[in-house]
């Protein structure tokens, strides 16, 4: 889906050089989307979050081939949980297994634990930026904004999980920082489909208040048109 | 129950949990946020009833001595990327000091209310609001404003990442469509309150006028 008002992948238009563009893959971690990870241990359905692994793999390969910057994020907390807010821990503990608790994949969402790792299908390679985030937004108390500025990146292609939570927070914050974000609709998912659909509708309204909504075919077509 | 120097209000019957999560809220640690109650927004969204609900909360909050925060969005020449994007996509941001930018004249504030000017949707972004609230010992936020899926939710998301315990007051907020309003609040409450809880103004008023020892 493209934005008719501007007719292209980027709502703000182009031209854009490849040095200005980054692909960000949000929180594709074992705890969120692998069998045996935290969400799976809670008895919730990970088929939605797993369904985007192959599409993201596809855009990751395209981004690597086009030599644009690739950014991965991991939600997690320090082993002493000093960066975990009491209400965030409480809300997750209601499910029976909360952040910091010992599960089958180590301590839930704690840095360095097996469940906190990015799933092997989408492992970062050398030279890719990995951002550790304690909150929902990839910008909250991370070096992301500084890294983008330092590298001259003004356009962010957004993928990962979950659309209603960390993806939406990252899009909204990207907008605040003046970063042009485009979400790939077929490379993001939520645990509950109605929340995913509502997120896409809200983000796409008014021509994309906080950024555009597109898909991986349009992303690849945009990459092929880059010359700089 | 922790003592915080003032009497604690009763818990609020909220969705998906009784708010706040730890049962502790008082005038000294709670702020009422009034976001985007500006003339242009109120008219465009026909948000008279929502403004009315927020004003009732403000009245009781002032009596009880809660911190009050008022935020208004206006085009900020220093945030050119944001402003340019807004203009291009037709998502109108009022010029500062214009009639549509002005706060509702119903909003009668006490002198010590915190007034925040912001250019985007998030009232915390580069405004110093977080520090201001922390200095006052605020940890709980009652959130009202316009529109639900814009200024309100962007601000609540940011507050939640900062660790503030947030409650969106459903009927003191209005979205750009009923569907967006209800969907955004549903997302707020997902996962046992990923971004906090949701209640009605009546639920909040009932709790504000009761005390627990």
Contacts between the chains, C-beta under 8 A, distances in Angstrom:
chain1	res1	chain2	res2	distance
A	5	B	89	7.2
A	5	B	90	7.9
A	6	B	88	7.6
A	11	B	85	7.7
A	11	B	88	7.4
A	11	B	89	6.4
A	12	B	84	7.6
A	12	B	85	6.2
A	12	B	88	6.2
A	85	B	163	3.6
A	86	B	21	7.7
A	86	B	22	7.1
A	86	B	163	7.6
A	87	B	20	7.7
A	87	B	21	4.8
A	87	B	22	7.6
A	87	B	163	6.9
A	87	B	165	5.1
A	88	B	163	7.5
A	90	B	21	5.0
A	90	B	22	7.3
A	91	B	17	7.9
A	91	B	21	6.9
A	91	B	191	7.1
A	91	B	192	4.6
A	91	B	193	5.3
A	91	B	194	7.2
A	92	B	191	7.9
A	92	B	192	7.4
A	94	B	17	7.6
A	94	B	192	4.7
A	95	B	192	6.7
A	135	B	160	8.0
A	135	B	161	3.5
A	136	B	157	6.7
A	136	B	160	7.2
A	136	B	161	5.7
A	136	B	194	7.4
A	136	B	195	7.8
A	137	B	157	7.0
A	137	B	158	7.4
A	137	B	161	5.7
A	140	B	158	7.6
A	140	B	161	4.3
A	140	B	162	7.8
A	141	B	161	7.8
A	154	B	81	7.9
A	164	B	187	4.7
A	164	B	190	6.7
A	165	B	187	7.8
A	165	B	190	7.8
A	165	B	191	7.7
A	165	B	194	5.8
A	168	B	157	7.7
A	168	B	187	7.7
A	169	B	157	5.3
A	169	B	161	7.2
A	172	B	121	6.8
A	172	B	122	7.0
A	172	B	154	5.1
A	172	B	157	6.5
A	173	B	122	7.5
A	173	B	125	8.0
A	173	B	158	7.7
A	175	B	82	7.0
A	175	B	85	7.4
A	175	B	120	6.5
A	175	B	121	7.4
A	176	B	82	7.1
A	176	B	120	4.4
A	176	B	121	7.2
A	176	B	122	5.4
A	176	B	125	4.5
A	176	B	154	7.8
A	178	B	79	6.8
A	178	B	80	7.6
A	178	B	81	2.8
A	178	B	82	5.6
A	178	B	85	7.7
A	179	B	81	7.9
A	180	B	85	7.3
A	191	B	190	7.9
A	191	B	191	7.8
A	192	B	190	6.8
A	194	B	183	7.7
A	194	B	186	7.5
A	195	B	183	7.5
A	195	B	186	6.7
A	195	B	187	5.2
A	195	B	190	5.9
A	198	B	179	7.6
A	198	B	180	7.6
A	198	B	183	3.4
A	198	B	184	7.4
A	198	B	186	7.1
A	198	B	187	6.6
A	199	B	183	8.0
A	199	B	187	6.9
A	201	B	179	7.5
A	201	B	180	7.2
A	201	B	183	7.3
A	202	B	149	5.0
A	202	B	180	5.4
A	202	B	183	6.7
A	202	B	184	6.5
A	205	B	176	6.9
A	205	B	180	7.0
A	206	B	89	6.2
A	206	B	90	6.9
A	206	B	91	5.0
A	206	B	176	7.8
A	207	B	89	4.3
A	207	B	90	6.7
A	207	B	91	7.6
A	208	B	89	6.4
A	209	B	89	7.1
A	209	B	91	5.4
A	209	B	121	7.9
A	209	B	150	7.0
A	210	B	121	7.7
